[in-house]
Amino acid sequence: MGEPSAARPEGKLLWIHGASVGESLSALPLIRAIRREEPDLNILMTTGTVTSAALMEKRLPENCIHQFMPLDHPQWVNRFLDHWRPNGVVWLESELWPNMIISLQERNIHAAIVNGRMSEKSYKHWKYIPFLPEQLLASFEIILPQTAKDANFFIELGGDNVQTIGNLKFAGEPLPYDEQELAALQEAIGTRPMWLFASTHANEEEQAGRLHKTLKEKQKNILSIILLRHPNRGDEVMNILQSAGLSVARRSTNSPITPETDIYLVDTMGETGLFFALSDIVAMGGSYVAHGGHNPIEPSAMNCATIVGPYMFNFIDICHQMDRANAIIRTDSMEQLGEKIFELLQNPQTLLNYKNSGMNLAEKNRAVLPVFVDKIMPLLG
């Protein structure tokens, strides 16, 4: 409802909004780069989910404030803007809230859409609403879409000063992790072959349990690590895996990894970077069910061979770029995933080639970050 939980600091304030986990994480390297350019600048970061709020509390730099985005009711929007009085606004990716955007326009607050994304479904929805899309997009002085296709959608809906300069998700810094925790896990696992299924969703864990049994027939001591996208599903997933006859160690209860452990179930928050650092082979969840996948650059940037399933429609452009660089492995099914995992375990040079290609691509594309900063700084006046 726009009720502030902190005072507005003195001086200029840049407001950055990212709806959920993915957008807010891509904001972090941008925030650090902006602060290097203008160290005294105050930054307000808003998100719309509890999970992203918890991550921001841990990862935002000093002198950055997190608040929840108010729901799009005129009274709550005005309460929020009256308190924070931002000098400039950056909206990440795809949310367009009419009352907030019109209020920004009425107050003459400079705004930009950064890493803009628009699905075909959203485009068709906005296209058949007379005048509103053009009025909303007129509030943004610059629109920086992720892809040429996104750019065309914004232009056709009336967006002005639309420039495609790259994808901010490529600029992400490697995820943080605790070195001591990494050493402890490496000691517990030893030389066992292993793979990580990261950011999984409902039904993927059950499939992974069956896949583990298939892999175990070829690789007797293999360890499968399942990292849940939503840790509150820990009890549910634990029951599914144990009912399938698998020996499961659960991270949230500090269960040790033993030689008999089939599955290590990671149902904790904020440890994705730790398990990317631990793993050579990572399959991305959300891509073996029709969810749209999760950012494949994140494991690649941490020296992992990255495998994705057939449902990567949220990351089409990123996957195309990774395809061209031979930095990603595509699979059409869990059966193919098992074959690729076994192939990589048997061929260290092939594994190393994929790891190196992913790292090289991630490092090359971090160069886009200063360009984003140059486009954003004029918003502050």
N, C-alpha and C positions, 0 to 999 in steps of 0.2 A: 504493500500500500504506500510505498514511497517514504515510509518513516525512517529517518536516518539513525544509524547506530554509532555515528562518529561525527565530530565537528569538521567543517570544511577548513582545510589549512589555508593560510594566507598565501597570496601569489597566484600565478597561473595554474590552471588545472586542466589536464587532458583526460577526457572520459573515454575509456575503451570498453566496448561491450562484446562479449562472446557468449553465445547461448548456453553451451554445455562444455563437456570435457575437452573435446577435440579443438574447438575454437579457442577456449581459454588457454590451452597448452601452446597453441601456435602464437598466442599473444605474448608469451613470456620472452622469447628472444627479441621480439619487436620492442617490448618495454625496456629491456636492458640496453638495446641499441639507441633508443630515444634518450634514455637517461645519460648515456655516454655523451650524446650531443648536447644535452641541456640538463646538467646534474641537479639543478634546483627545481626542476619542474615537478609539480605534484601530479600523481596519476591515480585516477579512480577506475577500478576494474569492476564491472558488473557481470554477473552470470545469472542463469535462471534455474539451476539445479543444485541440490544439496551436495551431490558428489563433486561437482566442479568447485563449489564454495570451499569444501574441505581441502581440495588440492591447492587452491589459491592461497589458503591460509598458510600452507606449508611452504609454498614456492615463490610467492610474490617477493620482490626485493623490498628493502627498507623504504619507508616513506611512500609506499603504495597502499591504497585503501581498497578493501573489497566490500561491496554491497550487493544485495539482490536487485535485479532489474524489477522495477514496479510493473504490475499488470497495467494493461493499456486502457486505463480509465482516466478521463481528463483531470479529475481531482487529484488522483495519486501521482499522475505524471507531473502536474504543476507543483505539487508538494516536493517532489524529488528535485525538479529543476530550480525551484526557489531556494532550496537549501544548498545545492552543489554548485550552481552557476558555472558550468564548464565553459572554458574558452574555446575548446575544440572537441569534436566527437569523432571517434572511429568505431564503426560497426563492422564486425567481422562476419563474413560469409553471407547468411541468407535471410535473416529476420527483418521484416518490414512491419513495424507497428504504427498504424496511421496516426493515432493521437499524439504519440511521442514525436514522430517525425514532423508533423504539422506544428507542434509547439516549438520545436527547435527552429523551424523556419520563421515563425512569428517573432521569436526572440533574437533572430539574426545570429544564431550560433553556428559557426562553421562546422561542417560535417563531411565525412568521407565514408564510403563503403570500401573496405579493404579485403582482398581475397574473396571477392564477391562470387557467390555461387547461386545459380537459379536452375532448378530442374525444369524439364519440359512441362511437367504437370503444373508447377507454380506459374510458369510463363503463360500457359493456356488459361489458368484461373484469372490472372491479372489482366490478360489481354481483353477479356470480355467485360471488364468493369470500366465504364466510360470515365475518362478524365482522371480518375484517382491515381493510377500508376504514374502518369506523367507528373501530377502534382507532388506525389511523394518523392519521386526521384529527383525533382527539381530542387529539393532541399539539400542534396549532396553536391558539393563543389567538384568532387572528383570521385570516380568509381573505378576501382582497380580489380577487375574480375580475374578468376583463376585461369580461365581458358578462353579461346576465341569464340567458342559456342556460347559460353556465359555472356561474353561481351555483346554478341549479337542480340541475345534476349534482352539485355538491359537497354541497348540502343533502340530496339524496336518498341520497347515500352516507354520510350521518351527520355531515357537517361542521357545526360550531357557530359562531356569531358570523360569519356570512357577510354581507359588505357590498359592494355594487357602487358604487364611487365614481368609476370612470373607467378609462381605459387608460393605463398608464405610458408606453407607446410614443409617445403624443401629447406627452409632456413632454420628449422628447429635445431636447437642444441641437443646433444646426447642427454638422455634422461638421467637424473641423478640417482645415486645408489650408495649404500653404506659398504665401505671396503671390508670391514670386519665381518659383516653378514655374508658377503661374497666368499671370503676365505673359509668361513664356517661351512657354508654349503658345498664348496669345492672339496673340503676335507670329508664331509659326510658321503658325497657321491663317489669320490675317488675316480677310478678309471672307467666307470660304467658308461656305456653309450647312452645318450639321452636326447630328447627333443622337447620343445616347449610348444604348447598350444595356447596362444595368448589372446586374452580378451574374448573368451568364449561366451556363447549365448545358449539358451535352452535348446536341447536336442543335440547340440554339438558334443557335449560331455559324454552322453550315452554312446554316440558314434565313436568317440575317442576311446572309450572303454573297450569296445569291440575291436577297434584298430590295434590297441595295445596287445590284445591276445594274439592277433595275427602276426604282429611284429615279433612277439616273444617266441613264436615257433621258429623264427629264423635267427633271432638275436636273443639268446636265452636270458641275459641279465639286463635287458634294456629298461630304462626308467623313463616314464612319461610324466611330464609336468603340465598340469592344467591350471591356468591362471584365469580366474573368473572375471568377466567384465563387471559383474555386479556381485560383490563379495557377500551380500546378504542372502545369496542363494546357496551358501555353504552347506547348510543342513540338507537341503533338497538334493544337491549334487552328491554329497557324501553317501546318502542313502541309495541313490541310483547306482553308484559305482560299487558299493559294497554288496548290493543285491545281485550284481553281475559276477560276484565271486572274486573281486579284485581286492588286493591288500592296499589300503589307502592310508597315507600319512597326511595329516591336515595342519597347515601352517598356523592357522589362528589359534590352535590349541597346543602349539609347540610340540607336535608329534614328531619324533625323530625319524629320519630316513634310515632304514635298515637295508641289508642285502635282500630282504624279502619284499620290500616295498615295490609295488607295481606302479602306483600313481601317487605323485606328490601334489596335493590339492592346495593351491594358493588362493585363499579367501580372505586376503588382507588388502588394505588400501595403500596406494602410493608406492608399490614395490615393483612396478613393471620394469623400471630401469635396472633393478637388481637382477631380475631373471633374464633380461636381454643380455646383460653383462655375463651371466653364467652360461648362456646357451650358444651353441654354434648353429643350430637348426631351429628356426621358428616358423610355425604355421600360424597365420592370422585368423582369429575367430571372427564371427560375423560374416564369413565368406563361404561357409558350408551350409548355411541357412540363408534365407532371402532377407538378410539385414542390410547388406551393402558393404560389409567389410569395415576394417579399421586401417589407419594410416600405415602403409608398408614401409614408408621411409624410416620410421622410428627404429625398428630392429636393424635395418640395413646400415643406419648411421652408427650402430653400436657393434658392427662387425659380425652380423648374423647373416646366414643364408636364409632368405625369406621366401616362404611358400604361401600361395593364396589359392582359394577355391574359386568356384564359378561365379559367386555373387559379390563382385567388387564394384558395383555401379556407383558408389559414393566416391570412388577414386579412379575413375576411368582415365583421366589425363595423366595422373601420376603413374599408373600402371603402364600406360603406353610408353612413357619416357623410360621407365625401368625396363620394359621389354627391349627397347632399342639399345639399351646399355648392357643387356644380358645380366641384369641385376635382380631378376625376380623369376620364380618358378611357378608356372601356372598348372593347376590340376583341376580336373572336372568332377572329381568324386573323392570320397574318403579312401576308396580302394587305391586310386592313383596316388593320393597323399602317402599312403603306406609304402607304395613302391618307390616313391622319390626319397622318402626318409631312409629306407634301406639302401638305396643306391648311393646316397651321400655318405652314409656311414661306411660303406665299402670302398669309396673312392675319395680319399683325402684331398687329392689335387682338384677334383671337380668341386668339392666343398669349398676349398680355398679360393677358387676362381670366382664363385658366386659371392663369397664374402668380400673379396677385394673389389669386385665390380660395384657392389652396393655402397661400400664405403667411398669409393671414388666419386660416384654420382652424387652422394649426399654432400661431400665436401665441395664439389664443383658448384652446386646449386645454392650453397650458403651465400654466395656472392650477391644474390638478389636482395638481401636484407638492407644494405645501405640505400638501395634505390627506393624501397618502401619508405624509409625514414625521410629521404629528401622530398618525397611527395606529401608526407604527412605534416612536416614541421610548419609549412605556411598556414595551416589551419589556425595556429595559435596567434597569428597576427604580429 
